[in-house]
């Protein structure tokens, strides 16, 4: 188990504090490149819960994502919304998705997100 990058933990802590949900980040984790905006965990959980609530087949999973009590200590995960997994010249899904990434699994990162153009 590696020690999480302290700069990345600081960015996540600022997002968790509710100061901003406009931070765009691109990370490499377990060979995947994920790019998008960070959200506080409670906001991310609520959005996932809302999507599941609206699904006839997945509604029963919605309560699992209700926000837990505030945790002590530094953040352990990044919560992406409006995010894509980059694969070749495509971002999946095109409209953006919700991803949760363990900070300790991030092997590289940069501020900002990537987008594509066919031109």
Secondary structure, DSSP 8 states (H G I E B T S, - for coil): -----HHHHHHHHHHHTTS-S--EEEEEETTEEEEEEE--HHHHHHHHHHHHHT-TTTGGGGGGGS-----SSS--EEEEEEEEEEETTEEEEEEEEEEEEEGGGEEEEEES-------
